[in-house]
Amino acid sequence: MGAPEKLATSSNNSMQRVKVYRLNDDGKWDDQGTGHVTVDYLERSEELGLFVVDEEDNETLLMHRICSDDIYRKQEDTIISWRDSEFSSEIALSFQETTGCSYIWDHICNLQRNLHFDTIRNDSYHGANNELRELPAVELSTLPSILKVVVDGSVTDQLCVTELILHDQIFFRKLMDLFRVCEDLENKDGLHMIYKIVKGIILLNSPQIFEKIFSDELIMDIIGCLEYDMETPHVHHRNFLKDHVVFKEAIPIKDPLALSKIHQTYRIGYLKDVVLPRVLDESTLASLNSMIHSNNGMVVTLLKDDTTFIKELFARLKSPTTSPDSKRNLVFFLQEFCTLSKSLQVVQQLRLFRDLVNEGIFSVITDILQSEDKKLVLTGTDILIFSLNQDPTMLRSYVSRQEGVPLLGLLVKGMLTDFGDDMHCQFLEIIRSLLDSFSSGGQRDAIVEIFYEKHLDQVINVITSSCPPNGSKNSAKPEILMNICDLLCFCVLHHPYRIKCNFLLNGVVDKVLHLTRRKEKYLVVAAIRFIRTLISHNDEHLMSYIVKNNVFKPIVDAFICNGSRYNLLNSSVLELFEHIRKENIKTLLKYLIDTFWNELAKFDSLPSIQSLKLRYDQAQEHATNNQNNNTETRKRVDERGLEKEEEDYFNEDSDEEDSASMTRGGRIRTRPGPGVSNGSGGLVDYEDDEDDEDYKPPPKKHLEEDEGTLEFRLKRKFLAKKEETDIIKKRKLVGKTQTQKPKESVFATLCSTLSQTVLPSTTTSTTDNKSTNEENKSEESEAGKGVAQL
């Protein structure tokens, strides 16, 4: 029964499984049941409608005539709703799969488009076919008339012809019978006419017609008709499809609908890419691609819903008894299965991938990457790329565990091995995704630790062994070395905390610069790019390392050897110098000019070199000015400090003088005159002062005076020590300010200071006071002479 019959036969699959809802008077949706939806002709009518049959008792849950009114709405990719005028209520179909919803929606839209022109119920036709109510009979003599009906006419006429072809259930069968007759009779004119008719029918771009011509019973004859293009040499497409195209089942597929869709998808692709690549217009090509996409989604859905199929697949992949050829086919099937799953919605893709992870897909890939078959290894990397696109955290979680550690090693080994130009970038992309600093902390730290501990030296050794003088015929390909540089730059950007412990201590920087010895200029540029990335962190420890180890020497040497040639090498070095100048990295600026200016001077005509030298001169001048300013500032600070100390000293003496006038009992004693002494004598109490030995305490009967004398002796010793220190300071002050203060001022100040010495009053006899005054005078005279000598 044509396309609707084809659809009805597949109604038991989950693609058309729906729930029927009806809006009640309370504004709530009532569940009317679950069933399968089809598009078919209404009973005793030429009109098409929607039928929903209950999945349990095959009772009709819904029968709706599709009308041309704009009442249908598609919501959230899985719901089609409309207002049913017959029942005056809202109806909604909720589909289990988005592909099924899209399939039914396309049918509704196509039927509405045709109904707008009243192609079924109207007795008259427009344009070139206004006298035609049905297609001409399919005979050899009527082929020109059929060709005119199909090819000639406006868009409206072509829509009418489409409906006529779909309504005539035996049209294609009769046309294919006539084709076989013409082929047996070798009727070239008839074959060429049939070729044009079939090509015109395909260009009508009707999904319902595509369903018919790509069915199992018609497809080979349709392709046979398209072989007889008189403008091109005859190509036996049928022989190729029958004899050379072999459908391999890596694992048996038991669902007949899935098998049918797989074969149909291949035939559509063959017709699109091989048979009619020059003939198809853009709209027809888009329709065929949409059909392929829909078939892929249906096949993947059918297979993923079959739990026994997935389990059997991985059981064979892990089995040690599986032959190498069989295992190879299983890996290819797994890769194609992952590719086809892109036709599903994102949520369904993620659900499918998690099922694959639970079945052990990463352990299978680990085994695949150890194969010597390069194509098989490439297939394994494709599956890993697919996993990263779905959910990279799952792969990171696996690698961070103990059982996943070998996988990271295999990825590094694959990047360093010559598997082909296309594969190096794939390995690099996977490793960078695993080391990405934006991943979760625990997984990232574990993977980064494994990489730096076990694989960084392995990567660096490839560079050193591939550069002169160690380079040999077995050195790595330049593409591999480029990828290594890209990976190292990535590590510097994402793991700056590793620079000191992994890049500097192990000499990685110097080893990477071995690439400047290679003849390939782009490898030299890659090494310079690594240094440029490194200094972007502007770390003082790193800058000191660069200066100490003369890291820039290979770069400057390469720049000098390049001469005046304006190329990528020249630009990369100048950009490096510009970065140093703009960021004002003083350590590197001074290092460059002081070390390499003799070589760089010949390029001083370049603006970058001129600016570099100018910035260096400005920095040197600024440093000199700062040094002079600091020296003058230090002198002024020292002078102000000495003056302040002198002022504080006098203030402290005044305070001590006031406090010394108070006795321990709280009574005020009379202050003796400047010449009064208690017999201790001495201008300064040196440690070997003889006055301490000659000192005689007052009689015991003067108890109060003895108490005051004891307090005085302690005070005198303290003042003597302080005076000794102050005299030393005065000597230094006199030496610095002798041009500003005369010696007389110094002497007067000193005498004034000594005259303020506080001595407690005593009641000694007049004779003792006189002798003491005379001794003090003689000592003051000697002290004055000493100060005068200063």
C-alpha positions in Angstrom: 0.0 0.0 0.0 2.8 2.4 -0.8 4.6 4.6 1.7 1.9 4.4 4.3 2.0 0.7 4.2 5.7 0.7 4.6 5.3 2.9 7.6 2.6 0.7 9.0 4.7 -2.4 8.9 7.3 -0.8 11.1 4.8 0.6 13.6 5.9 -1.8 16.3 9.3 -0.2 16.8 9.9 2.4 19.4 10.5 5.2 16.8 6.7 5.7 16.4 5.7 4.9 20.0 3.5 7.7 21.4 1.2 8.6 24.3 -2.1 10.3 23.4 -3.3 13.2 25.6 -6.6 15.1 25.4 -7.2 18.4 27.2 -10.3 18.2 29.5 -12.7 20.9 30.6 -10.6 21.5 33.8 -7.5 22.5 31.7 -5.6 19.2 32.5 -4.3 16.7 30.1 -5.9 13.2 30.3 -3.8 10.2 29.3 -5.7 8.3 26.6 -3.2 5.5 26.3 0.0 4.4 24.7 0.3 3.1 21.2 2.0 3.4 17.7 1.2 6.1 15.3 1.0 5.8 11.5 0.0 7.9 8.5 -2.5 6.0 6.3 -5.6 6.5 4.1 -8.9 6.8 5.8 -11.4 4.0 5.2 -13.3 4.4 1.9 -11.6 7.7 1.3 -8.6 9.2 -0.6 -7.8 11.4 2.4 -4.8 10.7 4.7 -5.0 10.7 8.4 -3.2 9.9 11.7 -3.9 6.6 13.3 -2.8 5.6 16.8 -3.3 1.9 17.7 -3.1 0.7 21.3 0.1 -1.4 21.8 -1.7 -3.9 24.0 -5.1 -4.7 22.5 -4.7 -3.0 19.0 -7.7 -0.8 19.6 -7.8 2.5 17.8 -6.9 5.3 20.3 -7.0 8.1 17.7 -8.1 8.6 14.2 -7.5 12.1 12.8 -7.9 13.4 9.2 -5.0 15.6 8.3 -6.3 19.0 7.1 -4.6 21.9 5.3 -5.4 24.4 8.1 -2.5 25.7 10.2 -3.4 24.0 13.4 -0.4 21.7 14.1 2.4 22.6 16.5 5.7 20.9 17.2 7.0 21.3 20.8 10.3 20.3 22.4 11.2 17.9 19.5 9.0 15.1 20.9 5.4 16.6 21.0 2.9 17.3 18.2 -0.3 19.0 19.2 -3.4 20.5 17.5 -7.0 21.5 18.1 -9.4 18.9 16.8 -12.4 20.7 15.4 -14.4 17.5 15.2 -14.2 16.9 19.0 -13.6 20.6 19.9 -10.6 19.7 22.1 -6.8 19.9 22.2 -5.0 16.7 21.2 -1.3 16.0 21.9 1.0 13.2 20.8 4.1 12.7 23.0 6.7 10.6 21.1 9.3 8.3 22.8 12.0 9.2 20.2 12.7 12.5 18.5 13.4 10.8 15.2 9.9 9.4 15.2 8.4 12.8 16.0 10.4 14.4 13.1 9.3 11.6 10.7 5.5 12.1 11.4 5.9 15.9 11.4 7.5 15.8 7.9 4.6 13.7 6.7 2.1 16.2 8.0 3.9 19.2 6.5 4.2 17.5 3.0 0.5 16.6 3.0 -0.5 20.1 4.1 1.6 21.5 1.3 -0.1 19.2 -1.3 -3.6 19.9 0.1 -3.1 23.6 -0.4 -3.3 22.9 -4.1 -6.2 20.6 -3.8 -4.4 17.8 -5.7 -6.6 15.0 -4.4 -10.1 16.3 -4.3 -10.0 18.7 -7.3 -11.0 17.3 -10.7 -9.0 19.9 -12.7 -5.2 20.3 -12.9 -3.4 23.5 -13.7 -0.6 24.4 -16.1 0.6 21.9 -18.7 -1.4 19.1 -17.1 -4.8 20.8 -17.0 -6.3 18.0 -19.2 -4.7 15.2 -17.1 -6.5 13.4 -14.4 -4.2 10.4 -14.1 -0.8 9.4 -15.4 -0.5 7.9 -18.9 -0.3 4.2 -19.1 3.2 2.9 -18.7 4.1 1.6 -22.2 6.9 1.9 -24.6 4.8 4.2 -26.8 3.8 6.5 -23.9 7.3 7.1 -22.5 7.5 10.5 -24.2 4.2 11.6 -22.6 5.3 10.4 -19.2 8.6 12.3 -19.6 6.7 15.5 -20.5 4.4 15.1 -17.5 7.3 14.5 -15.1 9.9 17.0 -16.4 7.9 19.9 -17.9 5.6 22.2 -15.9 5.8 24.6 -13.0 6.3 23.9 -9.4 2.6 23.4 -8.9 2.5 20.9 -11.7 5.3 18.9 -10.2 3.5 18.8 -6.9 0.5 17.4 -8.7 2.6 14.8 -10.5 4.1 13.7 -7.2 0.7 13.0 -5.8 -0.3 11.1 -8.9 2.8 8.9 -8.7 2.2 8.2 -5.0 -1.5 7.5 -5.6 -0.7 5.0 -8.4 0.5 2.0 -6.4 1.7 0.0 -9.5 3.4 2.8 -11.4 7.0 2.0 -10.4 6.4 -1.8 -10.8 5.2 -1.3 -14.4 8.0 1.1 -15.2 10.7 -1.3 -13.9 9.1 -4.2 -16.0 9.4 -2.0 -19.1 13.0 -1.2 -18.2 13.9 -4.9 -18.1 12.2 -5.5 -21.5 14.1 -2.6 -23.1 17.3 -3.8 -21.6 16.8 -7.3 -22.9 16.0 -5.9 -26.4 18.9 -3.5 -26.1 16.5 -0.6 -27.0 18.9 2.3 -26.4 16.2 5.0 -27.1 13.8 3.4 -24.6 16.5 3.0 -22.0 17.6 6.6 -22.4 14.0 7.8 -22.1 13.5 5.7 -18.9 16.8 7.2 -17.5 15.4 10.7 -18.0 12.0 9.8 -16.4 13.7 8.2 -13.3 16.0 11.2 -12.9 13.1 13.6 -13.2 11.2 11.6 -10.5 14.2 11.8 -8.1 14.4 15.6 -8.7 10.8 16.0 -7.6 12.4 15.7 -4.2 9.6 13.9 -2.4 10.4 11.9 0.8 7.5 9.5 0.1 8.9 8.8 -3.3 12.3 8.2 -1.9 10.9 5.7 0.5 9.6 3.7 -2.5 12.5 3.9 -4.8 15.1 3.0 -2.1 13.1 0.0 -0.9 14.7 -3.5 -1.3 12.4 -4.5 -4.2 13.1 -1.4 -6.4 16.5 0.0 -5.6 18.6 -2.2 -7.9 16.3 -1.6 -10.9 16.3 2.2 -10.2 20.2 2.2 -10.2 20.1 0.1 -13.4 17.9 2.8 -15.0 20.4 5.5 -14.1 23.2 3.6 -15.8 22.0 4.6 -19.3 23.0 8.2 -19.4 24.0 8.8 -23.0 26.2 11.8 -22.1 28.6 9.6 -20.0 30.2 6.2 -20.5 28.2 3.3 -19.4 29.1 2.2 -15.8 27.8 -1.1 -14.4 26.8 0.1 -11.0 24.7 -3.0 -10.3 27.6 -5.3 -10.9 29.7 -3.4 -8.5 27.0 -3.4 -5.8 26.4 -7.2 -6.2 29.9 -8.5 -6.7 32.2 -6.1 -4.8 30.1 -4.6 -2.0 29.9 -7.1 0.8 28.0 -6.4 4.0 30.1 -7.6 6.9 28.4 -8.2 10.2 31.1 -8.0 12.9 28.4 -9.1 15.2 25.0 -10.4 14.1 22.2 -7.8 14.0 18.9 -9.6 14.7 16.5 -6.6 14.2 15.2 -6.8 10.5 14.3 -3.1 10.5 17.8 -2.1 11.6 19.2 -4.2 8.8 16.9 -2.7 6.2 17.8 0.8 7.3 21.5 0.0 7.1 21.2 -1.2 3.5 19.0 1.7 2.5 21.4 4.2 3.9 24.3 2.7 2.0 22.3 2.8 -1.3 21.3 6.4 -0.8 24.9 7.4 -0.2 26.0 5.5 -3.2 23.4 7.1 -5.5 24.2 10.5 -4.1 28.0 10.3 -4.2 28.6 8.0 -7.2 25.6 7.7 -9.6 24.1 11.2 -9.7 26.7 13.7 -8.2 26.4 16.0 -11.3 22.7 15.9 -11.5 21.3 16.5 -8.0 20.4 20.1 -7.0 21.0 21.5 -3.6 17.4 20.9 -2.3 17.4 17.2 -3.4 20.9 16.7 -1.9 19.7 18.1 1.4 16.7 15.8 1.4 18.9 12.8 0.8 21.3 13.8 3.6 18.4 14.3 5.9 17.1 10.8 5.1 20.6 9.4 5.8 20.7 11.2 9.1 17.3 10.0 10.1 18.2 6.4 9.2 21.4 6.6 11.3 19.5 7.7 14.3 17.0 5.0 13.9 19.7 2.3 13.6 21.6 3.5 16.6 18.4 3.7 18.7 17.4 0.2 17.7 20.8 -1.2 18.6 21.3 0.6 21.9 17.9 -0.5 23.1 19.1 -4.1 22.5 21.1 -4.7 25.7 22.2 -8.2 24.6 23.8 -6.7 21.5 26.1 -4.3 23.4 27.1 -6.9 25.9 28.0 -9.4 23.2 30.0 -6.8 21.3 32.3 -6.0 24.3 32.5 -9.7 25.3 34.0 -10.5 21.9 36.3 -7.4 22.0 37.7 -8.6 25.4 37.9 -12.3 24.6 41.4 -13.6 24.0 40.1 -16.2 21.6 38.8 -13.6 19.1 40.8 -13.8 15.9 42.8 -10.7 14.9 40.6 -10.2 11.7 37.4 -10.5 13.7 38.7 -8.2 16.4 39.7 -5.7 13.7 36.2 -5.7 12.3 34.7 -5.3 15.8 36.8 -2.2 16.4 35.8 -0.7 13.1 32.2 -1.4 13.9 32.5 0.2 17.4 34.1 3.3 15.8 31.3 3.6 13.2 28.7 3.0 15.9 30.1 5.9 17.9 30.1 8.1 14.8 26.5 7.3 14.0 25.4 8.1 17.5 26.0 11.8 16.7 22.6 11.6 15.0 21.0 11.3 18.5 20.1 14.1 20.8 22.9 15.2 23.2 21.2 13.7 26.2 20.8 10.3 24.4 24.4 10.5 23.2 25.6 11.0 26.8 23.5 8.1 28.0 24.8 5.8 25.3 28.4 6.7 26.1 28.0 6.1 29.8 26.7 2.6 28.9 29.8 2.0 26.8 32.1 3.2 29.6 30.3 0.8 32.0 31.0 -2.0 29.5 34.8 -1.2 29.6 35.4 0.8 26.4 38.6 2.5 27.8 40.3 -0.8 28.6 39.4 -2.0 25.0 41.0 1.2 23.6 44.1 0.6 25.7 44.5 -2.8 24.1 43.9 -1.3 20.6 46.6 1.3 21.0 49.2 -1.4 21.6 48.5 -2.9 18.1 51.0 -2.7 15.3 48.2 -2.0 12.8 48.4 1.8 12.2 44.8 1.9 10.9 43.6 0.2 14.0 45.4 2.6 16.2 43.9 5.5 14.3 40.5 4.0 14.9 41.2 3.8 18.6 42.1 7.5 18.7 38.9 8.4 16.9 36.9 6.6 19.6 38.9 8.5 22.3 38.1 11.8 20.5 34.5 10.9 20.5 34.6 10.2 24.3 36.2 13.6 24.9 33.5 15.3 23.0 30.9 13.6 25.0 32.2 13.8 28.6 36.0 14.4 29.1 35.6 13.9 32.9 35.0 10.1 32.3 38.3 9.7 30.5 40.2 11.8 33.0 38.7 9.8 35.8 39.9 6.5 34.2 43.4 7.8 33.5 43.8 9.1 37.1 43.1 5.6 38.5 45.8 2.9 38.6 44.3 0.8 35.8 44.3 3.9 33.5 48.0 4.9 33.9 49.2 2.8 30.9 46.7 4.6 28.6 48.5 7.9 29.2 51.8 6.3 28.4 50.4 4.8 25.2 49.1 8.3 24.1 52.6 9.9 24.7 54.2 7.0 22.8 51.8 7.4 20.0 52.5 11.2 19.7 56.3 10.4 19.5 55.8 7.5 17.0 55.6 8.0 13.2 52.1 6.7 12.6 51.2 9.2 9.9 50.6 12.9 9.6 47.0 12.8 10.6 47.6 10.9 13.9 50.1 13.1 15.6 47.6 15.9 16.1 45.0 13.5 17.4 47.4 12.2 20.1 48.3 15.8 21.0 44.7 16.9 21.3 43.9 14.0 23.7 46.9 14.6 25.9 46.2 18.4 26.1 42.6 17.6 27.1 43.8 15.3 29.9 46.3 18.0 31.2 43.8 20.9 30.9 44.0 23.1 34.0 40.2 23.7 33.8 39.4 20.2 34.7 38.4 19.1 38.3 41.2 19.4 40.8 41.7 15.8 42.0 41.7 14.2 38.5 43.9 17.0 37.1 46.6 16.8 39.8 46.9 13.1 39.5 47.2 13.1 35.7 49.7 16.0 35.8 51.8 14.3 38.4 51.9 11.1 36.3 52.9 13.0 33.2 55.7 15.1 34.7 57.1 12.2 36.7 57.0 9.5 34.0 56.8 11.1 30.5 58.3 14.6 30.5 61.9 13.2 30.2 60.7 10.8 27.5 59.4 13.8 25.5 62.5 15.9 26.0 64.8 13.1 25.0 63.2 12.9 21.6 64.3 16.5 21.0 67.9 16.0 22.1 68.3 12.8 20.1 66.9 14.5 17.0 69.1 17.6 17.0 72.8 18.0 16.0 75.3 16.8 17.0 73.1 13.8 18.3 70.8 13.8 15.3 70.9 10.7 13.1 68.8 9.1 10.4 66.5 7.7 13.0 65.6 11.2 14.4 62.0 12.1 14.9 60.0 13.7 12.1 59.7 17.5 12.2 56.0 17.2 12.7 56.6 15.3 15.9 59.0 17.9 17.2 56.5 20.6 16.4 53.8 18.8 18.4 56.3 18.4 21.3 56.9 22.2 21.3 53.2 22.8 21.2 52.7 20.5 24.2 55.5 22.2 26.2 54.0 25.6 25.5 50.6 24.3 26.7 52.3 22.9 29.9 54.0 26.3 30.6 50.7 28.1 30.3 48.6 25.7 32.3 51.1 24.6 34.9 53.3 27.6 35.7 54.0 26.2 39.1 56.0 23.4 37.4 58.5 25.7 35.7 61.0 25.9 38.5 61.0 22.2 39.6 60.5 20.5 36.2 61.8 22.9 33.5 64.7 24.7 35.2 66.2 22.1 37.5 66.1 19.4 34.7 67.6 21.7 32.0 64.5 21.4 29.8 64.9 25.0 28.6 68.4 24.4 27.3 67.4 21.1 25.6 64.4 22.7 23.8 66.8 25.3 22.4 68.7 22.5 20.7 66.0 22.9 18.0 67.8 26.1 16.9 70.4 23.8 15.4 67.9 22.2 13.0 67.8 23.3 9.4 64.0 23.6 9.4 63.3 27.2 10.2 59.8 26.5 11.6 61.4 24.3 14.3 63.7 27.2 15.2 60.6 29.4 15.5 58.9 26.8 17.6 61.8 26.9 20.1 61.6 30.7 20.2 57.9 30.5 20.8 58.6 28.3 23.8 60.9 30.8 25.3 58.5 33.6 24.5 55.7 31.7 26.4 58.1 31.0 29.3 59.1 34.6 29.9 55.5 35.8 29.8 55.2 34.8 33.5 57.9 37.4 34.4 59.3 35.4 37.3 62.5 36.8 38.9 63.9 33.3 39.5 63.3 32.4 35.9 65.0 35.6 34.7 68.0 35.0 36.9 68.2 31.5 35.4 68.2 32.9 31.9 70.9 35.3 32.6 73.1 32.9 34.5 72.9 30.2 31.8 73.1 32.5 28.8 69.8 31.1 27.5 69.4 33.7 24.7 72.7 32.9 23.0 71.2 30.2 20.6 68.4 32.6 19.8 70.6 35.5 19.0 73.0 33.3 17.0 70.0 32.1 14.9 68.9 35.7 14.4 72.5 36.7 13.3 72.7 33.8 10.9 69.4 34.6 9.4 70.8 38.0 8.5 68.6 40.6 6.9 66.1 38.1 5.5 62.6 39.1 6.4 60.9 35.9 7.4 59.1 34.2 10.3 62.3 33.6 12.2 63.2 37.3 12.0 59.8 38.4 13.1 59.6 35.9 16.0 62.9 37.2 17.5 62.0 40.8 17.0 58.7 40.1 18.7 60.5 38.6 21.6 62.7 41.7 22.0 59.6 43.9 21.8 57.9 41.9 24.6 61.0 42.4 26.8 61.0 46.2 26.0 57.3 46.8 26.5 57.1 44.8 29.7 60.3 46.5 30.8 61.9 43.3 32.1 65.0 45.0 33.3 67.0 41.9 34.1 66.7 40.6 30.5 67.0 44.1 29.0 70.4 44.6 30.7 71.4 41.0 29.9 70.7 41.4 26.2 72.4 44.7 25.7 75.4 44.0 27.9 76.0 40.5 26.4 74.9 40.8 22.7 75.0 44.4 21.7 78.2 43.9 19.6 76.3 41.4 17.5 73.0 43.3 17.5 74.5 46.7 16.6 74.6 45.8 12.9 70.8 45.6 13.0 70.3 48.9 14.7 68.5 50.2 11.7 65.5 48.0 12.7 63.0 49.9 14.9 62.7 47.1 17.4 66.5 47.1 18.0 66.6 50.9 18.3 63.8 50.9 20.8 65.5 48.1 22.8 68.7 50.1 23.0 66.9 53.3 23.9 65.0 51.6 26.7 68.3 50.2 28.0 69.9 53.7 28.0 66.9 55.2 29.8 67.0 52.4 32.4 70.8 53.0 33.0 70.3 56.8 33.3 67.4 56.3 35.7 69.4 53.9 37.8 72.3 56.4 38.1 70.0 59.3 39.1 68.4 57.1 41.7 71.8 56.2 43.1 72.9 59.8 43.5 69.6 60.8 45.0 69.9 58.0 47.5 73.4 59.1 48.5 72.4 62.7 49.1 69.3 61.6 51.0 71.3 59.3 53.2 73.7 62.2 54.1 70.9 64.5 55.0 69.2 61.8 57.1 72.5 61.2 59.0 73.0 64.9 59.8 69.4 65.4 60.9 69.8 62.3 63.1 72.9 63.6 64.9 71.2 67.0 65.5 68.2 65.3 67.0 70.3 63.0 69.2 72.1 66.1 70.5 68.8 67.8 71.3 67.4 64.7 73.0 70.6 64.4 75.0 70.2 67.8 76.6 66.5 67.2 77.2 67.3 64.0 79.0 69.9 65.7 81.2 67.4 68.3 82.3 64.9 65.6 83.3 67.5 63.6 85.2 68.7 66.7 86.9 65.2 67.4 88.2 64.8 63.8 89.3 68.1 63.8 91.1 67.0 66.7 93.3 64.5 64.5 94.9 65.6 62.2 97.8 64.3 58.8 98.5 62.2 60.1 101.4 60.6 62.7 99.2 62.4 65.8 100.7 63.8 68.5 98.4 67.5 69.1 98.8 69.4 72.2 97.9 71.2 72.0 94.6 74.9 72.6 95.0 76.8 75.1 92.9 78.7 74.2 89.8 81.9 73.8 91.7 80.5 71.7 94.5 81.6 68.1 94.6 81.1 65.3 97.0 84.7 64.2 96.7 84.3 61.9 93.8 86.3 64.3 91.6 86.9 63.3 87.9 85.4 64.8 84.8 84.6 61.3 83.4 84.2 58.2 85.4 86.5 55.8 83.5 86.7 52.2 84.5 90.2 52.7 86.0 89.3 56.0 87.8 91.3 56.2 91.0 88.5 58.2 92.7 86.7 55.0 93.4 89.6 53.8 95.4 90.2 57.1 97.3 86.6 57.7 98.0 85.9 57.9 101.8 82.3 57.6 103.0 81.0 60.2 105.6 80.8 59.3 109.2 78.3 56.8 110.3 76.4 59.2 112.5 75.1 61.0 109.4 72.8 58.2 108.5 70.6 60.3 106.3 73.6 61.7 104.5 75.0 58.2 104.0 71.7 57.1 102.4 71.9 60.1 100.1 75.5 59.4 99.3 74.8 55.8 98.3 72.1 57.0 96.0 74.5 59.5 94.6 77.3 57.0 93.9 74.9 54.8 91.9 73.7 57.9 90.0 77.3 59.1 89.4 78.4 55.8 87.9 75.5 55.8 85.5 76.1 59.4 84.5 79.8 58.7 84.1 79.2 55.9 81.6 76.7 58.0 79.7 79.1 60.9 79.6 81.8 58.7 78.2 79.5 57.6 75.3 78.3 61.1 74.7 81.9 62.4 74.5 82.6 59.8 71.8 79.6 61.1 69.9 80.7 64.7 70.4 84.1 63.8 68.9 82.4 62.4 65.8 80.1 65.4 65.6 83.0 67.8 65.9 84.8 66.1 63.1 81.9 66.4 60.7 80.8 69.9 61.6 84.1 71.6 62.2 83.6 73.8 59.2 80.3 74.9 60.6 80.9 75.1 64.4 84.0 76.6 65.9 85.9 74.8 68.6 85.0 77.4 71.1 81.3 76.6 70.7 82.0 72.9 71.2 84.1 73.6 74.4 81.4 75.9 75.8 78.7 73.4 75.2 80.7 70.7 76.9 81.5 72.8 79.9 77.9 73.8 80.2 77.0 70.2 80.2 79.5 69.3 82.9 78.3 72.2 85.0 74.8 70.8 85.2 75.9 67.6 86.9 73.7 67.1 89.9 75.4 66.5 93.3 73.6 65.9 96.5 74.1 68.4 99.3 76.4 67.3 102.1 77.2 68.7 105.6 80.9 68.2 105.4 83.2 70.7 107.0 84.4 73.8 105.3 87.9 72.5 105.1 86.8 69.4 103.1 84.7 71.6 100.8 87.6 73.8 100.0 90.0 70.9 99.3 87.4 69.3 97.1 86.8 72.5 95.2 90.5 72.9 94.5 90.7 69.3 93.3 87.7 69.9 91.0 89.3 73.0 89.5 92.5 71.3 88.7 90.7 68.4 87.0 88.5 70.8 85.1 91.6 72.6 83.9 93.1 69.3 82.7 89.8 68.3 81.0 89.6 71.7 79.3 93.1 71.1 77.9 92.1 67.7 76.5 89.0 69.1 74.8 91.0 72.0 73.4 93.3 69.4 71.8 90.3 67.9 70.0 
